[in-house]
């Protein structure tokens, strides 16, 4: 609270015992110097005294003539006291009501125990305090700015409330392990959930390009402006980080100018507003969007750390000092960046991973986007029929593009459908470009007058080339903001601007007198860069491959990236798939545009011989780079398996290979892996990447193990793996947002081929419905030996089904059920399955809500089991009675090696009874 700052002020209000309360005139006399030293705003007092006819205009003019604030306060006090008791009380009432202006006097008001009289309560108090006025102005401007979202063609503005849809937001640890989902935006600021560093001040939100980081911040801004975000923030300052790249190396500004000039300027007394912000930093919320988009040669090591809020210095130093808490310590901060931008741990308070749309989120977004039920049904049916398209829709940006394309084509022809074949990201962006260009045509009464894609691109070749040239020059230098001069020099006309590929941006240094532009999204700049490399005939092999080289050159990356010691880009030597996302997208689109299927389109734009030459150069480079990349990966040898441990950059390699749609390249990749166990854990692979994985994996001739744990695969991704299931003996999909629908797909496919031995589904969204499908697979697939299905939402009903299936299976070796809720009923069913089971060796029923009743059933059944060697029952509700049952069981069971009971309700005294039994672990 604001009053806490003043809690230690030496304010004494001692009165002799039995003394009558001081009059209001006397109070003002006794505490005159306190009031003079603490009242910083006189205008609000004058305004209210005049409004209630306590002051005349002449009184106000007399006060204003005094040169210092202290003298003005003294004169106001003289006038107020001379006008009597009522005016003196009203003066104190204003101090009480306008807390923003007179926060330092609130402890004094509490101590004198001021309660306004009925007469004074009837007198209005108007808050004309500059701080309050500024907060109102800030809310108005941010509310206005966040109300609408400009459409992709900039021809219409859409209400944020009408297009915003929730997506999966997951709180994660420093090592990206899940700490639970964010259901309400207020939870981002609630330390009760997801706090990983109490000394950090920054909520770090990250995710892939197009996943929804910017629109999330716009939603937070909108809620704050409408007073619907209850987090105690009076001030909201938002920055797009790429603006910091616009400042020249020798520019210097102070913190006040950074806040006010680049957000919202106070109409009254900026110094008082800034002083208030410095006094109460905990009431300030900052959002910094796109930290990975800062590119500057400015060397932070050349300047000292910034602690003074008044000293002018380079804006990047101010940014870093805010994030570190050197300035406005205690303020709330949200920082967004793309996946792979690692920030030093000591500034992070929470980490939030945006995973995109779940299947339910996608349905909600479809309902928001398509108001017509018939059209909505058509779209959902087509998405259901095309898992490739559907998986792309899990990324909100791509979903929006696909839906806008569908909406456009539906308006042109009611029977038109999106492609139902294999769809790449390049296809989606080409479709978007086609829609943009089509909308530039003059409308006709006939709906089917649109040109073909090839004709449209040919007619707009000069426009595409101009936009591509500017995108390319920006990409070369990692520039994402373009001044009017650059737009003009690229021969981009006003008509071209109206197409909507570029949008205007405001408020950047040095650009106040002319328009400044950026591409609608960074991925769109990457696409136009790749398009330029294809259709500009003068581009040679060096230029064609330069962004692969950008990704692999440590030296180049260091020159173009902001050198902040705790901004750690993951450099990987000569690896062409290093995480440098805007370059990666350029390379990916280049692979897609030079794929064989696009040659028909480009023969209208460039000589076929030129395309053929560039394609050959690219394919050759990909082949050599892939061999080099795979040689450097970690390998391990296990019984029956040669394992290869890939890195996140491997996913980019797969994406590029998939965009080429070259079966030859896919076969080559499979061949050079020299492994039959592909470990792709923690690679940030999402559902659409499963198309790329399948594109390579289906070329393997023998059985294969595929480990995709800890990614973002979800049900759509599972469906994309259909071409692989005939080869997969091991499939691991733990921590991947898989639901019952995904489990059903697994059952239907894996039961066909009868080769799976290991199924990993730990920590997903599986309920009893999904558990029944797993149970059916256990029954029907005799090859299945290992099932990991812990940390899901399985109750006693699903537990019974699994137990009954295990009882029938003669091959099950291990079942992992940790972290479900099977309870005693489920435990009894597992007890029956364990009784005389011939092979089951490892069992985990930890953290399942099992009490003494269930524990005793398991203990009795284990008297008749000779196969189980390790049994985990940790974190249940087993008491001393259950412990004694297990101790008695161990007297007759000689095969059980470890029985883990720690985390239960077993007392220390009871544990002593079997302290010599090494097989029981209690504490």
N, C-alpha and C positions, 0 to 999 in steps of 0.2 A: 504494500500500500504506500501511497505517496507520503502519508504522515510519518512513516517509519524513518524517513530521512531526518525529520525534525524531532525525533523522539528524545534525543540527548541534549536538546537546547536547554539552557539554564533559564527556565521560566518559573519564577516563584510567585505564588499567590497566597502567601501566608496572611491570615487575618487573626487578630486577637480573639480568644475565646469569648463567645457571646456577642461579638461585634455584629452590627447589622450590615447587610450587603451594601457594597458600594453602589452609588448611583452610576448611570451610564456616563454622565459627564465626568464623574470622578475616575471611573475606569480609564477613560481616554487620557486623563491627566496623569494618573499613576503610571500607565504603561506607554506613555508618549514616545519615549526613545525606542522601545521595542517595536512599536508600530512603524516608526520612521525607518528603522533599519530593515524591516521585513516586507513592507509594502513596496512592490516594484511596479505595479500598474495603477496609475491614478485615473486613467481615462474611464475605466469601468465604474469607478466610484462617482466621478463627475456626471457621467451619463445617467446613472440611476437617481442621483440627487436632483438633477434637473427634471427628469421624467416625472418625479413625484412632487415637483414644485417646492422642494426644500432648498434648492439653489436657483439663483437667477442666472441669466446669461452673463451679467456683469461679474457675478461671483466666479464663474468658470473662467472668464477672461483674466481676472486677477490671479488665479492659480497658475494659469498657463504662462504668465509673464516670468515666473521664477525659473532660474536657469537649471537648477539640479533637481533630480527626482526627490531627494530628501527634503529640500525646501518646499517643493510642491505639496508633499505629504503634511509638512508642518502647517502650511497655510490652510489646507483642507481641514485639519484638526481644529485650528483656531476658529474657522468659520462654523464648523459643525457644532462645537461646544457653545459658541455664542448664540446659536439658534435654539438651544434648549434640549431637554431630555429626550423628546420623541425623535428628533433628528439624530441625536447621538446614538440612540438605540438602532435606528434604521441603518446608520453607518456600520454598526457591528453586524447587523443582519446581512448586509451585502457581503461582508467578509466571510460569513458563515455559508452563504448560498453559492458563491462563485468559488468553489474549491480549486478549480484549475489555476486561477490567478493568485489565490491567497493560501496556497497549500502550506506555506511555512508558518501560518498563524493558526492552523487547525488544532495543534496541541494546546495552544493558549486558550482557544475558545472552549476546548474540552475541560481545561482546568478551572476556568472561571464559571463553568457550568451554565453557560448562557442558554436560556430558553426564551424564544421570542414571545412577546405579548400578543394577544388576539388582534389588537389594532395593527401592529406591525406585520403580522402574518397576512393581513389583507392587502398589504402594499406589494405591488409586483416588483420583482428583481429580474432585470434583463442581463443576460451574460454577454457583454460586449468585449470580454477578455480576448486578446489576440490569439492565445493558445486555443481557446474553445472555438473561435472563429476559424482558425486554421484547420482544426480537426474536422469541422463541418465542411470546409472547402475541399479538404483532402478526400473525405468520404464521397462528396458529390462528384469530384473529378474521376476518382478511381471507379466509382459506380458507373459513371457514364462510359468510361473507357473499356470496362469489362462487360458491359451489357450485351454487346454484339460481337459476333465473330465474323470477319469478312470471309465470304465464300471463296472457293478456289479460283473462280473467274473474276472476282472482285466486282461482280455486277449486282450482287445482292448482299445484304447483311442479315445474318441469322442470329436470332436470340440465343445467347449462351444457354439459357435454361431449357430451350427447345432441342438443343443438339448434344448437350453434355450427357454422358452416360458413365456410370461407374465402371472401373476396371479393377483388376487385382493389384492391391498394394500390400506388400509384404514387409514387415519389419524383420531385419536380419542382423546377425552378429558381424563382427569385424571379418570373420571368415565366411560370411554369406550363408550361415546356417539360419534356418527359419526360426523366428521368435513369435510368429503369429501374424494374422492379417490385420490391416487397418480397416475397420468398418465405418468409422466416423472420422471426418477430417480433424475434429478437435483432438482425437487420440494421437495425432502427430505431435502435439505439444504436451501430452500427459505423461509425466515421468513414471507413472505406475506401470506403463507397458513399453517395452522395447528400449529402455535406457541402457546404453552400453558404455557410456563414459560421462560421469556426472560433472566433470570439469570442462567438457566440450560445450560449445554453444550453438553449433550448426547442425541442423537436420539435413542430412545429405540424401537427396532423392536421385536415383540413377536408373537407367534403363536404355534400351536400344533406341535408335533414331525412329521417330514417329510413334513411340509408345504412349505419348500423352503427357509429357513432363510440362510443356508450356501451358497447355489448356488446364492442367491441374492447378497451376499457379494462378491462372485467370479465374478459375472457380473460387479459390481461396480469397483472391482479391474481391470478387463479387460478393461473397458472403460477408467479408469484413465491412465492405461499404454499406451493406444493408443491416449491419449490426446483428448478423446471424452467426458470427464466429466468436464464441465466448471464451477468449483466451487472455483477456486483460490488456489487449493492445490498443492504444489510443492513436498511434501513428503507424503508417504503412508506407514504406518506401520500396519501390520495385525497380530493378535494373535488369537490362539484358546485357549479359557480360561482353558480347561482341562490341558494345559501344566503347569499352576500354581500349580496344585496338585502334580507335580513331584518334586518340590523343597522341600528339607529337611527343618526342622524347624529352623535350625541354619544357613541356607544359607543367604548370603547377597550380593547384587549387586547394582551398581549405575544405574541411568537412562540411561546413555550413553551405557552401556553394554546391558541393556535390549533392547534398540532400535536396536543396531548394531549387536550384537552377535546372536540375535534371529530373525533377518530379513535379512539385507544385510549390509555387512561391507564396509566402504569407502576404496578405494584403496590409497587415498592420504589424509593426514592431517585430521584424524578423529576429532581432537580437534577443528579445524576451522569449520568443518561441524556441529558439535554439538553446537558450539557457535552460528552459524547462526540459528539453530533450536530454541535455547533459545531466540534469539533476535526476531524471527518472528514465534511465535507459531501458529498464525492464518493461516499459510501456511501448517500446518500439519493435515493430516487426519488419524485417528486411526479406525480400526475395531476390535471389541472384540466379537468373536463368541462363543455362548454357555455358558453364565454366570452361568446358573443353573448347569453346569457340574463341577464346582469347589467344591471339597470336601477336607477339610484339618482340622487338629486339631489345626492349628496355631491360636492363640487368638490375634486378632487385638487390643483388649483393653489393651494388655500388652505393647504396644509401642506407642510413641507419634505420632501425625499427621506429615506427611512428607512434608516439604516445600523446602528442599535443593535438587537441581538436581545432586549434586556431591557426596552426602554422601551415602555410601553403606548401604542397608537395605533389609529386606525380600521382594522378588518380589511382594507378595500380597499387601504389603503396597504401593509399587509403583503403582500397578494397581488401588487401591482405591484412591490414591492421584491424579492420572490422571483423573479419572472419576469425582472426586469432584472439579477439577480445582485448586487444591493446587499446582500441577505441570503443566507446559505448559498451563497456563490459556489462553483461547481463541482458543485452538485447536478444530478441529471438531472431533466428536467421534460417532461411531455407535456401539451400544451394542445389541446383540441378546440374547434371552432366550425363553424358552418354556412358554406357557400360565400358569399363576399361580405363577410365580416368580415376586413378587412385589418389586419394587425399590422405594426408598424414593423420594418423588416428587422434592426435591430441586436440584437434579442433572439432571432431565429430562427436555429437551427442547421441544421435540416432542415425541408423542407415535404413533407407526405405527403397526397396526394389519394386519398380513398376513392371508387372508381367503382362500387361495388355488385357484383352477381353477373354473371359471364360466363356463357355458355351452359353450360360445364362446371360452374361453381360452382352454377348453378341445378339441374342434374341431381344433383349431390352433395347439395344441401340437400333436394331432393325425396326422395332415398333416406333421408336422416336423418329427415325428417318423417313419411313414409309407410312404415312397416315392412312392410306387406302389399304384396307384389309386384304383385298384380292391381290394387289400388287405385292404386299408384304408376304403373303403365302407363296406366291410365285418365286420370290427371291429366296426365301428360306428353303423351299424345295430344291431350287437349283444349287444352293450352297451345300445342302445335304448330299446331293448327287455328285458334287465335285469337291472332294476333300482337299485337293490342292488349292483351289480358290478359297475354300473355307478356312484353311490354315493361314493363308495370307491375311484374312480378315481378323485374325487374333491381334494384329497390330493396328491400332485405331486409325493411323494415318492411311494405311493401305486399304483398310476397310472403307474409309470415307471416299477414297478415290474410286474404288470399285463400285460403291453404291451410287456415286455421282455419275459414273459412266453408265451404269444400268439405268438410272433415271433418265439420262439423256437418250439412250437408244430406245427406251420404252416410249419416250415422247415422239420419237421419229417413226417407230413402227411397233404396234402392240405385240407383234409376234417375235420381236427381236430378243435374242438371249445372248448372254455373255458366253465366251468360248467354253465348251464343255470338255476340252482336251487338257493336256498338261499345260499349266499356266505358270510362267516364270514372272519374276518381278519386272523384268524388262518389258514383258507383254503388257503388264498393268500400266506402266508408265507410258508406253506407246499409245495405249488406249486413252490415257488421260490427255496426251498431246493432241490426239485426234479429236477428242471432244472439245478441247479448247479451240482448235482451228475450225471445227465445224460450226461452233457457235458464232464465229466471226462472219459466217456467210449471211447474206441477206435472206430473210425468211421468205418462204413460199407457201402458197395455199396447199401444195402437194407435200405430203409428209415424207415421201420416199425419194426426195431429190438430192439427198446427201451424196457427196462424192465418195469414191473408194478411198481407203487409207493411203494407197500409193499416190493417187491423184491429188489428194489433199496435201500430202507432204511435198510433192513436186511443185505444186502451185505456191507453196510457202517456203521454198528452199532458202531464199535469201533471208527471210525472217529467222528461220531456224539456225542458219549459219551465223547471223549477227548475234543472236542470243548465246549460241554456243561459243563464239569467240570471246565474248565478255566473261562467260562462266569459266572458260579455260584460263584466261589471264588471271582471274581471281583465284582459281584453284592453284595455279602455279605458286602464288604468293600467300596462300591461305587467307585471302581477303574475301569477306562475305558481304561487305557494304560497298556500294558503288555510287559515286557522286554523278551529278548530271553531266559533267564533262566526259566521264568515262562512258556513260550511256550514249551520248551523242557521237563520240569518236568510234563507237562500235556500229554506227549507222542504224541504231534502233529508233524507229519512228514512234510518234505518238500513237499511231494505230497499233503498232506492235505492243506498246505498253498496255493498251486496252485489252489485250488477250488474257492478261491476268497471270502470266508467269512471274512477273516482277510485281512487288508492292512497295509503296512508299513507306519510309520510316522517318521518325521525327526525333529531334532532340540530341543530335550528335554534334560533337565539337567541330567547329569550323565549317559546318554545313547549314547554318541557320538561314542563309539567304537564297538557298536553292534546294530543289528536291534531292532526296537521297533514297536509294533503292536497295532492295535485297531480293533474292529469289524466295518464292513462296515458302520453300522448305529447303534445308541444306541438301537433302537427297535430290531435289530437283536441279540444283546447281551441278551436282555430280552427274546427273543424267545428261544435261546439256553439254557438259564438258566431254563426256564420252561420245555424244552425238557429233560434236565438232571434230573429234579425233577420227571419226569414221568418214564423214562427208567432206572434210577438207582434204583435197587431193594432195596438197603439198606436205602433209604430215608424213614423216619418215618413221623408220623403225625406232629410233631413239625417242622421238616425241610420243610415239604410240605407247611405249612401255614405261614412260617416265614416272607414272604414278605408282607402278609396281616398285620402281627403284626408290621413289620417295618413301615408300613403306619400309624398304629394307635398309635405307641409309641412316645410320645413327647420327652422322655428322649433320646431314640435312635437317633431320628432325629437331636437333638441338638448336639449329639456327632459326627455325620457323616457330618453335613452341616457346611460350612464355617460360622463362627460367625462374620458376618459383621452387625453392628447395623441397617443399612438401607436395608439389604437383608432380607425381611420378608417372610419366608415360611409360608403358611397358615396352621397352626397347628390346629387340631380339636380333641384333646383329644383322646378318644377311638374309633373314627370314622375310620373304616377300609378302607374307600374310600377317605382319605385325599389326597390332590393333591401332589403327589410325583411320578412323571410320569414314571421314569424307573422301579420303583417297581410296579406301576399300570399296565404297559404293561406286566410285568412278570406274574402278577396275571391273567390278561386277557387271555394271551396265555395258562396259566395253565388250566383255565376253558375250553378253546377251545380244548386243547389236551386230556382232560379227558372227553370230551363230548361222548355220547353214539355212535355217528356216527364214531368216530375215533378208537373204540375198535378193529375193524377188522384190522386196520393198525398196532396197537401196540401189537397184539397178536403174531406177528412175532418178536417183539423186547423184550418183557417182559412177564412174566407169567400172564395169564388172571386173576388169583386170586389177584395178586398184583395191577393190574389196577383197579379191582373192589373195592378193599379195599381203594385205594387212591381216587377213585371217590366218594365213600360213605362218606369218611372223608370231602372232599371238599363240597359236596352238603349239608351236615349237617351244616358245618361252615357257608356257604352262607346263609342258612335259618335263623340261629340264629343271624348272623350279620345284616341281612336285617331287622329283627324285631327290633333289638336294634337301628339301624340307623333310622328307620321310627318313632320310639317313640319320638326321640329328635327333630323332625322337627316342625317348626312353623305352627300352624293351625288357621284358621279363619272361622267364620260362616256367610254366607250370605243367603238371601232369596233363597231357592231352592238348595243351594250349600254349601257343606262343603269343604273348600279350604285347600290344603296342599302346603306350600311354600318350595320347595326343594332347595338345594345348588348345586354348580357345581360338588361336589363329587358324587352326586346322579347319574350323567351321567355315571361315572365310574362303579357304581353299576349296572346300566342298561346294560352297555357294557359287563360286566362279565356274567350277567344273559343270555344275548343273545348268547354269545360264548358257553355256556353250551348246548344250543338248547334243554333245558329240559322244556317241557310244564308244568310239575309239579311245577318247580321253578317259572315259569312265573305266573301261577295261584296263587301261594302263595304270590308273590309280590303284585299282584292286590288286593288280599284279605286283606293284612295287611296295605294297604294304608288308609283304612277307610275314603275315601274322594271321591268326584265326581268332584272336580275342581283341576286339577294338574297344578301348576304354576312353569314353568321351565324357567323363564326369566333370562337373563344374566348368563347362564350356559355354554357358549361356546360349545353348541351342534352344530355339523355340520351334513351334509346331511345323512351320513352313520348312525348316531345315531338314525335317525328316524326309522330304522329297529328295533333297540333295544326298542325304545319307543312303536312301534306297537306291538312288541313281548309281552309286558306286557299289554298295554292298550286294546288290542282286547279281553282280558279275562274279562273285565268289563261287567256285565250283563245289566246295566242301562245306561241311557244317561250321557254324560260326557262333562266337559269343559276342554280344553287343551290350555294353554297359553305358547307359544314358542317365545314370543317377544324377540328381541335383542339377536339373536343367529346367526348362519351361515347355515341356513337350505337350501336355494335356491330351484330351481325347482326339482332337484333330490330328495331332502328330502320330498318335497310335494308328489312326486310319491310313496315314501316309506311309506307314511301314509295311503295308500289305505285301508289296513285292518281296520283302525280306523273310517273311515268316517261314517259308519253306526251307530256309537255310539256318534258322536260329535255334541253337540248342540251349543257349543261355540268353535270357533277356532280362535286363535290369532297368526298371523305370521308377525307382524310388524318388520321392520328393519332386514330383512333376505335375501336380494338379490333376492327376488322372481320376476320373469319376467312375461310377458304375457302368456308364455307357462305354467307356474305354475298356473296362474289364470284359464286357460282353464281346467286344471285337476281338480281344485277346483269346477268349475262350473259343469263339467260332473258328478262328484261324489256326491256333495252336493245336486244337483237337483234330484238325484235318490231317496234320503232318506227323503227329505222334513222335516228335524227336526232342521236344524241350525237356531239359533236365533241371533247370534253375529258373525260377520266376521271382523277381524282386519287385515288390509293390509297396514298400515301406513308406509311411508318411505321405499319403495321398488323400483323396476325398471319398474313399470307398465305404459304403454302408453295407448293411446286411444283404441288400440286393446283389451287390458286386461279390460279396463273400460266397453267395450261392453259386455264382458262375465259377469262382475259383474251386469250390468244392466239386462241381461237376467235372472240371478239368482234372482234378486229382483222381477222381473215380475212373475217368475214361482214358487217361493218358498214363500208361504204365511206366513211361520213361521218366516222369517227373519225380525228382528226389528232394529238391529244396524249394520251399515256399517261404518268402519273407513278406508278411502282410501286416506288420505292426504299425502302431501310431495312425490308425485309421478311425473309422466311426462304426466299428462292428460291435454289436451287443450280443446278448445270450442267444438270440435267434440265429444270427450268422455264425456264432461260435459253435452251436450245435451241429449245423450243416457241415462245417469244416471238420469237426471232430468225427462225425459219422463217415465222412469221405476218407479220412485218414485211417479209420478203423478197418475199412474195406481194402485200402491200399497195402500192398505187400512190399512196395519199393520206397515209400517215403523215408527219408533219412533225417530231415530237419524241418521243423515248423517254427517260425518266429511270429509271435502274436503280441509282442510287447506294446503296451500303450493303447489297448482297446478297452472295451467295457463288457467282457463276456460274463462277469459276475459268477456267482455260485452255480447257477444253472449251466452255464457254459463249462465251468470247471468240472462238474459232474460228467458232462458229455465227454470231455477230454480224458477223464479218468477211465471211462469205459473203453475209449480208443487205445489208451496206454496198456490196459490189461492184456498181457500176453502178446503185445505187438511184436512181430518178428524182427523189425529193422530200425524203427525210429530211434535215433541216437541223441539228437539235440532238440530240446524243447524250451521255448520261452513263453511263459504266461505272466510275465512281469507286468506290474502296473495295470491290472485288469479288474480291480474292485472285488477280488476274491476274499471272502472272510473265512472264519474257522470251519464252517460247514463244508465249503468247497475244498478247503485245504485237507480236511480229514478224508474226504472221498478220494483225493489224489493220492494221499499217503497210503490208503488201503489198497488202491489199485497198483501202486508201485511195488507192493509186496509180490506181485505176480508178473513183474516185468524184468526181463534180462537184457534188454537192448539199450535202454536210455543210459547215457553216460553223463550228460550235463543237463541240469534242469534249473531254469531261472524262474524264481517266484518273488523277485524283489518288488518292493513298493506296492504290496497288497495290504490287506487288513488282517493278516494272520496273527493270532495271539499265542500265549503260552501253551494252551491246550493243543493247538495245531502243531506247534513246535515239538511237543512230546510225541505226537502221532508220527511225525517224520523221524524222530529219533528212534522210535520203536521199529519203524519200517526199515531203517538202515541196518538193524541187527540181522535181518533176513535177506536184504538185498545187497549183494556184494559187487554188483556191476556198476552201480551209480558212483561216479567219481566226484562230481561237484553238485551240491545242492545249495543254491544261493537264496537266502532268506532275508538279507539285509534290507532295511527300510520298512520293516513290518512293525507290529505292535508287541514284539517279543521283549520281555524284560531282561535286564542284566542278570538277575538272579536265576531265571530259567535257563539262560544261555550257559551258565556255569555247569548245569547238569550234564551237558554234552560238550564241554570245552575240549575234551580229549578226542572228540570225533572230528578229525581233520576235514572230512568231506562236507560238513555243514559250515557255511559262511553266514554269520548273523549280523556282524557289525563291521 
